[in-house]
Amino acid sequence: MPRLSVRGFAELLALPAYVQLRLLHDQKYPKSEPQRFRIPFYQPALKGIRSYYGSGNNPAELALK
């Protein structure tokens, strides 16, 4: 998860909207390796969903392990 200081947030708010959107898009989808950020973020949720349906909808599979 990206961290942002109060000063950095204030500087971001002072920028025009099109620059803010470009910065946020570049942070979420880096150009060098586009899926490096998204896969680790969603991986625990996907594993929980797969184990839930794989066990026949057992609610105990959704508990954090």
Buried (B, 14 or more C-beta within 10 A) or exposed (E): EEEEEEEEEEEEEEEEEEEEEEEEEEEEEEEEEEEEBEEEEEEEEEEBEEBBEEEEEEEEBBEEE
